[in-house]
Amino acid sequence: MTPGSQGEGITRNSHDGKGTLFGVPMGDLGWFASLLMGAAAGFCAFFFATFLGIFGILFYNTATHHNVDLALSYRYGGLTAGIIVLIAAWGYLGTMWVRRITRKS
């Protein structure tokens, strides 16, 4: 094997400095893909915040011997975090989509 032959045959797509997230070129997403990515981010935030809320209530109930309802983790933790992340993701991805559309025309 000669020096430099390891990189042969590998094509690299440079996106002219555009940002990527886990290999997904965020500047090249269409309208529907932006909606799906924003919704997925909102769902992930909802489930993660609910998970943390349930364990937080579990530790609180164990330490203080109170009986706090676990539904509070859904209502106040998960729902709030999910809606905030959903709106933020749709706002960010929407502005990137509008910039890309207005740049082309």
C-alpha angles and dihedrals in degrees: 000000000000124000111271095021093106092076095048116112093022112116117203123201109214111196094203093260096313116151123255131198114205089338095309112123100231095195093058099056118122128223097272094041089053090053091050094047091049092048091048091052090050093050092048091050091048094053095042093049091046090051091051091045094052092050091045091053090044092055091043092051091048095048099043101029091232125138107232114176113248090218087078089071090060097042102043105019109033100031094047094047093044094052093046093050092043093053092043093048093046090048093050096042091042093054090048090051092048091049091051093048095047092046092056096050 
